[in-house]
Amino acid sequence: MKDEGIVNYRFFVKSGLVLVFAAIALVCLGALTGCSEETARPQREVHPEGWGDPASPNFHAEALEARGFRDGLAGCRVCHTSDTAGYQRAPGCFTCHAGYPHPEGWINPLGPDTITLHAKHLQDHNWNVRFCQNCHNADYRRQFTHDGQLTRTCYDCHSGGPEGCTVCHGGVNPGPPPDLKGQSDAEIVTVGAHQRHTQNNRLSISLTCNQCHIYPQAFDAATHIDTATPGQAEVVFGLLASDSGRTNPQWDRHRERCASVYCHGAFANGEQDNEPKWTDGDQAECGSCHKLPPDSPHPDEDNCSNCHRYARSTHINGVVNFR
């Protein structure tokens, strides 16, 4: 038979140990809770205040432009995934911009016979097409993923890429129409008689751009995209217009007229004072540029074909061709 005192003692010891361990557990739990509250990291604000406010100096579009879109987007991709499509905890650009990376209507014309929205944007930035490389890479072919679909690249609409001549001016060839503002009326100086010069016609074969302009070796050449005369193509006559340097052709933009141009009479027995108007298209008759008949000592003969054989390929070629 067990001693009742011993049994009670053992029960007391066991009960005390249980209470001690319970107290220790409560103390530790409280300590851990306090520690957690004291060391919990505050919610980190990744972007500055006003990041989504267009009126704020911290607006993200301003920040991206200041940093350079390529470098800025590289930083965005750290959290918003490589194609900036994002995920639940870091929404992508598409979350707010349905047409990202461009606004709605980016490829639509702003009105009849006018440029598109993205062309207007480029016009406002001095036609800096290289700006597109910030997102589309140097080859303009980078795509983005949106709703499981790949977005377009510049080549989807511009088969020769955005640096092709006809992207900004011209259509069937680099000569307008349309001009940089999307205009097609030949009575506008930026359109004028371009197509009469750049396409084969009954008077001559087509002329190359460098007969009247310095042909740029690169899209961003200083003589091509400049700020001195934005939207204007400087006229610098080539060898044909000057008859290999014999004449001094002139262009008067205000009067819209050429003067002393070989192609329009500045040659022997030609109408030296002829000043064709660029926007008139009135130079189709032989007497516009040639004297009929030429002055003496040229024979007084009206029938040119008795001595000269007319052919489009040899007309306006810098040489007097005889039969």
C-alpha beads as a LAMMPS data file, in Angstrom:
LAMMPS data file: protein, C-alpha beads

323 atoms
322 bonds

1 atom types
1 bond types

-500.0 500.0 xlo xhi
-500.0 500.0 ylo yhi
-500.0 500.0 zlo zhi

Masses

1 110.0

Atoms # bond

1 1 1 0.000 0.000 0.000
2 1 1 1.468 3.318 -1.138
3 1 1 2.234 6.089 1.246
4 1 1 -0.452 8.780 0.683
5 1 1 1.982 11.576 1.561
6 1 1 4.448 10.473 -1.076
7 1 1 1.710 10.285 -3.711
8 1 1 0.484 13.799 -2.915
9 1 1 4.048 15.102 -3.025
10 1 1 4.678 13.590 -6.437
11 1 1 1.390 15.033 -7.759
12 1 1 2.340 18.452 -6.410
13 1 1 5.754 18.312 -8.119
14 1 1 4.257 17.228 -11.424
15 1 1 1.591 19.907 -11.251
16 1 1 4.188 22.537 -10.459
17 1 1 6.360 21.496 -13.389
18 1 1 3.371 21.724 -15.695
19 1 1 2.615 25.232 -14.437
20 1 1 6.261 26.284 -14.806
21 1 1 6.483 25.038 -18.388
22 1 1 3.154 26.716 -19.199
23 1 1 4.424 30.007 -17.798
24 1 1 7.657 29.710 -19.803
25 1 1 5.636 29.011 -22.962
26 1 1 3.477 32.080 -22.371
27 1 1 6.536 34.256 -21.792
28 1 1 8.190 32.991 -24.975
29 1 1 5.018 33.445 -26.968
30 1 1 4.715 37.012 -25.730
31 1 1 8.350 37.672 -26.485
32 1 1 8.035 36.293 -29.967
33 1 1 4.904 38.323 -30.579
34 1 1 6.553 41.479 -29.344
35 1 1 9.649 40.783 -31.382
36 1 1 7.518 40.273 -34.460
37 1 1 5.701 43.543 -33.922
38 1 1 8.919 45.433 -33.307
39 1 1 10.867 44.052 -36.316
40 1 1 8.094 43.747 -38.931
41 1 1 9.148 45.561 -42.116
42 1 1 6.997 48.511 -43.143
43 1 1 5.230 48.291 -46.478
44 1 1 7.732 49.557 -49.049
45 1 1 6.573 52.245 -51.490
46 1 1 8.302 51.364 -54.768
47 1 1 7.244 54.477 -56.675
48 1 1 7.182 58.086 -55.485
49 1 1 3.975 59.932 -54.747
50 1 1 2.266 61.106 -57.936
51 1 1 3.653 58.251 -60.029
52 1 1 0.265 57.773 -61.697
53 1 1 -0.761 61.441 -61.796
54 1 1 -0.122 63.171 -65.172
55 1 1 -0.032 66.535 -63.381
56 1 1 2.697 65.443 -60.986
57 1 1 6.408 66.057 -61.630
58 1 1 6.848 62.442 -60.521
59 1 1 4.508 61.123 -63.254
60 1 1 5.990 57.896 -64.564
61 1 1 5.941 58.986 -68.215
62 1 1 8.094 62.006 -67.341
63 1 1 10.433 59.798 -65.346
64 1 1 10.796 57.295 -68.167
65 1 1 11.535 60.003 -70.707
66 1 1 14.091 61.617 -68.419
67 1 1 15.887 58.330 -67.827
68 1 1 15.618 57.187 -71.413
69 1 1 12.848 54.728 -72.144
70 1 1 15.189 51.835 -72.776
71 1 1 16.966 52.196 -69.415
72 1 1 13.762 53.115 -67.620
73 1 1 11.858 50.104 -68.912
74 1 1 14.774 47.864 -68.024
75 1 1 14.184 48.904 -64.418
76 1 1 10.433 48.297 -64.742
77 1 1 11.029 44.763 -65.987
78 1 1 12.742 43.827 -62.724
79 1 1 9.327 43.695 -61.047
80 1 1 6.822 43.820 -63.891
81 1 1 8.284 40.870 -65.886
82 1 1 10.396 40.957 -69.035
83 1 1 7.565 42.070 -71.330
84 1 1 6.095 44.455 -68.704
85 1 1 2.856 42.457 -68.748
86 1 1 3.133 42.155 -64.965
87 1 1 1.422 39.787 -62.546
88 1 1 -0.861 40.017 -59.535
89 1 1 1.494 41.752 -57.085
90 1 1 3.113 44.001 -59.728
91 1 1 0.529 44.944 -62.366
92 1 1 1.756 45.459 -65.901
93 1 1 1.492 48.442 -68.172
94 1 1 -1.577 46.899 -69.784
95 1 1 -3.457 47.276 -66.510
96 1 1 -3.981 50.986 -67.174
97 1 1 -3.004 51.313 -70.825
98 1 1 -5.238 49.085 -72.925
99 1 1 -3.269 49.942 -76.052
100 1 1 0.120 49.823 -74.353
101 1 1 2.691 50.803 -75.288
102 1 1 0.762 53.290 -77.414
103 1 1 -2.458 55.210 -76.724
104 1 1 -5.747 54.312 -78.351
105 1 1 -5.931 55.336 -81.998
106 1 1 -2.133 55.330 -82.404
107 1 1 -2.319 54.228 -86.054
108 1 1 -5.493 56.123 -86.987
109 1 1 -5.473 59.305 -89.093
110 1 1 -6.272 62.474 -87.182
111 1 1 -8.584 63.566 -90.007
112 1 1 -8.991 63.417 -93.787
113 1 1 -5.740 63.986 -95.687
114 1 1 -3.735 64.360 -92.458
115 1 1 -1.086 62.415 -90.625
116 1 1 -1.713 59.645 -88.120
117 1 1 -1.501 60.054 -84.367
118 1 1 1.919 58.420 -84.123
119 1 1 3.230 60.480 -87.045
120 1 1 2.062 63.611 -85.234
121 1 1 3.909 62.436 -82.144
122 1 1 7.083 61.958 -84.181
123 1 1 6.588 65.340 -85.828
124 1 1 6.420 66.961 -82.391
125 1 1 9.740 65.258 -81.559
126 1 1 11.488 66.386 -84.764
127 1 1 10.811 63.069 -86.539
128 1 1 13.066 61.122 -84.212
129 1 1 12.095 57.612 -85.323
130 1 1 15.055 56.265 -83.357
131 1 1 12.917 57.054 -80.299
132 1 1 10.968 53.879 -81.156
133 1 1 14.103 51.822 -80.477
134 1 1 13.707 52.523 -76.769
135 1 1 11.001 49.865 -76.676
136 1 1 11.249 47.994 -79.976
137 1 1 15.047 47.510 -79.910
138 1 1 17.521 48.587 -82.568
139 1 1 15.819 46.472 -85.243
140 1 1 12.306 47.784 -84.409
141 1 1 11.020 44.209 -84.095
142 1 1 10.431 43.756 -80.351
143 1 1 6.939 42.547 -79.458
144 1 1 5.000 42.610 -76.187
145 1 1 2.555 40.086 -74.745
146 1 1 -0.961 41.220 -73.910
147 1 1 -3.774 38.836 -72.947
148 1 1 -1.728 35.988 -74.346
149 1 1 -1.306 37.705 -77.712
150 1 1 1.788 39.337 -79.162
151 1 1 1.435 43.001 -80.055
152 1 1 2.509 44.429 -83.404
153 1 1 5.935 45.667 -84.371
154 1 1 6.840 48.565 -86.647
155 1 1 7.319 46.102 -89.524
156 1 1 3.694 44.993 -89.434
157 1 1 2.718 48.255 -91.143
158 1 1 6.049 49.462 -92.545
159 1 1 7.489 46.608 -94.598
160 1 1 10.797 48.410 -94.967
161 1 1 10.939 49.439 -91.336
162 1 1 10.235 52.852 -89.823
163 1 1 13.375 54.372 -91.337
164 1 1 12.219 53.731 -94.910
165 1 1 11.811 56.862 -97.062
166 1 1 8.136 56.337 -97.850
167 1 1 7.212 56.031 -94.170
168 1 1 7.282 59.819 -93.807
169 1 1 6.963 61.164 -97.331
170 1 1 5.760 59.731 -100.573
171 1 1 3.897 56.573 -101.369
172 1 1 4.756 54.871 -104.660
173 1 1 8.225 56.440 -104.330
174 1 1 9.924 58.798 -101.844
175 1 1 8.499 61.876 -103.535
176 1 1 5.272 63.346 -102.136
177 1 1 2.333 62.986 -102.043
178 1 1 1.757 62.635 -99.254
179 1 1 4.015 65.188 -97.637
180 1 1 5.043 65.181 -93.979
181 1 1 1.617 66.502 -92.994
182 1 1 -0.255 63.910 -95.043
183 1 1 -1.254 66.446 -97.722
184 1 1 -1.660 65.453 -101.366
185 1 1 -2.695 68.626 -103.209
186 1 1 -0.133 69.458 -105.931
187 1 1 -0.803 73.170 -105.373
188 1 1 0.924 72.884 -101.988
189 1 1 4.639 73.599 -102.222
190 1 1 5.608 70.503 -100.212
191 1 1 3.831 68.363 -102.830
192 1 1 4.044 70.324 -106.089
193 1 1 5.511 68.548 -109.123
194 1 1 7.368 65.812 -107.288
195 1 1 5.643 63.010 -109.165
196 1 1 6.200 64.713 -112.531
197 1 1 9.909 64.464 -111.790
198 1 1 10.147 61.115 -110.008
199 1 1 8.136 59.000 -112.476
200 1 1 8.754 58.196 -116.115
201 1 1 6.668 60.410 -118.384
202 1 1 6.555 61.337 -122.054
203 1 1 9.238 64.013 -121.605
204 1 1 11.888 62.154 -119.625
205 1 1 12.780 59.201 -117.503
206 1 1 12.416 59.549 -113.748
207 1 1 14.890 61.671 -111.849
208 1 1 16.566 60.626 -108.635
209 1 1 16.121 62.632 -105.433
210 1 1 19.755 63.777 -105.436
211 1 1 19.135 65.967 -108.482
212 1 1 17.384 68.449 -106.173
213 1 1 18.252 67.320 -102.629
214 1 1 21.202 65.956 -100.722
215 1 1 20.408 62.278 -100.393
216 1 1 21.007 61.269 -96.756
217 1 1 23.352 58.391 -96.044
218 1 1 21.479 57.670 -92.827
219 1 1 18.059 58.512 -91.485
220 1 1 19.408 60.811 -88.786
221 1 1 21.984 62.553 -90.992
222 1 1 22.405 66.249 -90.230
223 1 1 21.207 67.199 -93.713
224 1 1 18.058 65.105 -93.355
225 1 1 16.565 65.620 -89.902
226 1 1 17.434 69.066 -88.610
227 1 1 16.030 71.876 -86.520
228 1 1 17.138 74.769 -88.749
229 1 1 14.243 74.280 -91.171
230 1 1 12.004 71.617 -89.596
231 1 1 9.605 70.047 -92.074
232 1 1 11.395 71.559 -95.081
233 1 1 13.649 69.739 -97.493
234 1 1 16.533 71.980 -98.498
235 1 1 16.970 72.236 -102.267
236 1 1 20.547 71.562 -103.359
237 1 1 20.694 71.055 -107.124
238 1 1 22.715 68.218 -108.633
239 1 1 24.834 68.019 -111.772
240 1 1 21.940 67.661 -114.200
241 1 1 20.134 70.803 -113.063
242 1 1 23.362 72.810 -113.328
243 1 1 24.411 71.185 -116.613
244 1 1 27.539 69.905 -114.844
245 1 1 28.273 73.305 -113.359
246 1 1 27.664 75.452 -116.444
247 1 1 24.623 77.156 -114.911
248 1 1 23.771 78.306 -111.398
249 1 1 20.261 77.003 -110.698
250 1 1 18.238 78.763 -108.005
251 1 1 15.148 77.859 -105.950
252 1 1 12.848 80.515 -104.507
253 1 1 10.514 78.865 -102.016
254 1 1 8.509 82.045 -101.448
255 1 1 7.737 82.384 -105.172
256 1 1 7.688 78.596 -105.649
257 1 1 9.883 78.964 -108.736
258 1 1 13.121 77.593 -110.161
259 1 1 15.496 79.745 -112.243
260 1 1 18.572 79.048 -114.408
261 1 1 17.814 75.339 -114.398
262 1 1 19.175 73.303 -117.317
263 1 1 16.123 71.066 -117.338
264 1 1 13.864 74.053 -118.028
265 1 1 15.709 76.137 -120.611
266 1 1 19.137 77.123 -119.258
267 1 1 20.971 75.623 -122.236
268 1 1 22.108 76.761 -125.685
269 1 1 19.068 77.810 -127.769
270 1 1 16.854 77.422 -124.715
271 1 1 14.499 79.785 -122.907
272 1 1 17.108 81.138 -120.528
273 1 1 14.621 83.257 -118.591
274 1 1 12.142 80.475 -118.037
275 1 1 11.215 80.225 -114.354
276 1 1 8.768 77.350 -113.980
277 1 1 6.421 77.438 -111.025
278 1 1 6.721 74.289 -108.952
279 1 1 3.005 74.108 -108.188
280 1 1 1.664 74.881 -111.698
281 1 1 2.644 71.925 -113.868
282 1 1 2.708 74.102 -117.008
283 1 1 5.956 72.876 -118.590
284 1 1 4.660 70.131 -120.857
285 1 1 4.900 72.027 -124.167
286 1 1 8.152 72.059 -126.140
287 1 1 8.126 75.859 -126.321
288 1 1 8.245 76.101 -122.542
289 1 1 11.946 75.295 -122.452
290 1 1 13.063 75.411 -126.121
291 1 1 12.965 78.402 -128.457
292 1 1 10.967 77.421 -131.528
293 1 1 12.883 77.981 -133.693
294 1 1 16.126 78.750 -131.845
295 1 1 18.005 82.003 -132.454
296 1 1 20.542 82.361 -135.269
297 1 1 22.956 80.881 -136.146
298 1 1 20.648 77.908 -135.640
299 1 1 18.810 77.170 -138.908
300 1 1 15.360 78.715 -139.114
301 1 1 13.660 75.351 -139.016
302 1 1 10.477 74.480 -137.136
303 1 1 10.662 70.735 -137.681
304 1 1 13.129 69.600 -135.024
305 1 1 12.962 65.977 -136.149
306 1 1 14.839 66.790 -139.344
307 1 1 18.013 67.007 -137.250
308 1 1 17.164 65.633 -133.833
309 1 1 15.632 62.341 -132.845
310 1 1 13.416 62.676 -129.830
311 1 1 13.476 59.866 -127.303
312 1 1 12.433 59.977 -123.683
313 1 1 15.617 58.232 -122.592
314 1 1 17.854 60.877 -124.217
315 1 1 15.741 63.938 -123.517
316 1 1 17.090 66.133 -120.689
317 1 1 20.337 64.187 -120.560
318 1 1 22.853 67.048 -120.834
319 1 1 23.696 66.237 -124.460
320 1 1 22.397 67.589 -127.779
321 1 1 21.489 64.448 -129.723
322 1 1 21.485 64.463 -133.511
323 1 1 20.184 61.907 -135.932

Bonds

1 1 1 2
2 1 2 3
3 1 3 4
4 1 4 5
5 1 5 6
6 1 6 7
7 1 7 8
8 1 8 9
9 1 9 10
10 1 10 11
11 1 11 12
12 1 12 13
13 1 13 14
14 1 14 15
15 1 15 16
16 1 16 17
17 1 17 18
18 1 18 19
19 1 19 20
20 1 20 21
21 1 21 22
22 1 22 23
23 1 23 24
24 1 24 25
25 1 25 26
26 1 26 27
27 1 27 28
28 1 28 29
29 1 29 30
30 1 30 31
31 1 31 32
32 1 32 33
33 1 33 34
34 1 34 35
35 1 35 36
36 1 36 37
37 1 37 38
38 1 38 39
39 1 39 40
40 1 40 41
41 1 41 42
42 1 42 43
43 1 43 44
44 1 44 45
45 1 45 46
46 1 46 47
47 1 47 48
48 1 48 49
49 1 49 50
50 1 50 51
51 1 51 52
52 1 52 53
53 1 53 54
54 1 54 55
55 1 55 56
56 1 56 57
57 1 57 58
58 1 58 59
59 1 59 60
60 1 60 61
61 1 61 62
62 1 62 63
63 1 63 64
64 1 64 65
65 1 65 66
66 1 66 67
67 1 67 68
68 1 68 69
69 1 69 70
70 1 70 71
71 1 71 72
72 1 72 73
73 1 73 74
74 1 74 75
75 1 75 76
76 1 76 77
77 1 77 78
78 1 78 79
79 1 79 80
80 1 80 81
81 1 81 82
82 1 82 83
83 1 83 84
84 1 84 85
85 1 85 86
86 1 86 87
87 1 87 88
88 1 88 89
89 1 89 90
90 1 90 91
91 1 91 92
92 1 92 93
93 1 93 94
94 1 94 95
95 1 95 96
96 1 96 97
97 1 97 98
98 1 98 99
99 1 99 100
100 1 100 101
101 1 101 102
102 1 102 103
103 1 103 104
104 1 104 105
105 1 105 106
106 1 106 107
107 1 107 108
108 1 108 109
109 1 109 110
110 1 110 111
111 1 111 112
112 1 112 113
113 1 113 114
114 1 114 115
115 1 115 116
116 1 116 117
117 1 117 118
118 1 118 119
119 1 119 120
120 1 120 121
121 1 121 122
122 1 122 123
123 1 123 124
124 1 124 125
125 1 125 126
126 1 126 127
127 1 127 128
128 1 128 129
129 1 129 130
130 1 130 131
131 1 131 132
132 1 132 133
133 1 133 134
134 1 134 135
135 1 135 136
136 1 136 137
137 1 137 138
138 1 138 139
139 1 139 140
140 1 140 141
141 1 141 142
142 1 142 143
143 1 143 144
144 1 144 145
145 1 145 146
146 1 146 147
147 1 147 148
148 1 148 149
149 1 149 150
150 1 150 151
151 1 151 152
152 1 152 153
153 1 153 154
154 1 154 155
155 1 155 156
156 1 156 157
157 1 157 158
158 1 158 159
159 1 159 160
160 1 160 161
161 1 161 162
162 1 162 163
163 1 163 164
164 1 164 165
165 1 165 166
166 1 166 167
167 1 167 168
168 1 168 169
169 1 169 170
170 1 170 171
171 1 171 172
172 1 172 173
173 1 173 174
174 1 174 175
175 1 175 176
176 1 176 177
177 1 177 178
178 1 178 179
179 1 179 180
180 1 180 181
181 1 181 182
182 1 182 183
183 1 183 184
184 1 184 185
185 1 185 186
186 1 186 187
187 1 187 188
188 1 188 189
189 1 189 190
190 1 190 191
191 1 191 192
192 1 192 193
193 1 193 194
194 1 194 195
195 1 195 196
196 1 196 197
197 1 197 198
198 1 198 199
199 1 199 200
200 1 200 201
201 1 201 202
202 1 202 203
203 1 203 204
204 1 204 205
205 1 205 206
206 1 206 207
207 1 207 208
208 1 208 209
209 1 209 210
210 1 210 211
211 1 211 212
212 1 212 213
213 1 213 214
214 1 214 215
215 1 215 216
216 1 216 217
217 1 217 218
218 1 218 219
219 1 219 220
220 1 220 221
221 1 221 222
222 1 222 223
223 1 223 224
224 1 224 225
225 1 225 226
226 1 226 227
227 1 227 228
228 1 228 229
229 1 229 230
230 1 230 231
231 1 231 232
232 1 232 233
233 1 233 234
234 1 234 235
235 1 235 236
236 1 236 237
237 1 237 238
238 1 238 239
239 1 239 240
240 1 240 241
241 1 241 242
242 1 242 243
243 1 243 244
244 1 244 245
245 1 245 246
246 1 246 247
247 1 247 248
248 1 248 249
249 1 249 250
250 1 250 251
251 1 251 252
252 1 252 253
253 1 253 254
254 1 254 255
255 1 255 256
256 1 256 257
257 1 257 258
258 1 258 259
259 1 259 260
260 1 260 261
261 1 261 262
262 1 262 263
263 1 263 264
264 1 264 265
265 1 265 266
266 1 266 267
267 1 267 268
268 1 268 269
269 1 269 270
270 1 270 271
271 1 271 272
272 1 272 273
273 1 273 274
274 1 274 275
275 1 275 276
276 1 276 277
277 1 277 278
278 1 278 279
279 1 279 280
280 1 280 281
281 1 281 282
282 1 282 283
283 1 283 284
284 1 284 285
285 1 285 286
286 1 286 287
287 1 287 288
288 1 288 289
289 1 289 290
290 1 290 291
291 1 291 292
292 1 292 293
293 1 293 294
294 1 294 295
295 1 295 296
296 1 296 297
297 1 297 298
298 1 298 299
299 1 299 300
300 1 300 301
301 1 301 302
302 1 302 303
303 1 303 304
304 1 304 305
305 1 305 306
306 1 306 307
307 1 307 308
308 1 308 309
309 1 309 310
310 1 310 311
311 1 311 312
312 1 312 313
313 1 313 314
314 1 314 315
315 1 315 316
316 1 316 317
317 1 317 318
318 1 318 319
319 1 319 320
320 1 320 321
321 1 321 322
322 1 322 323
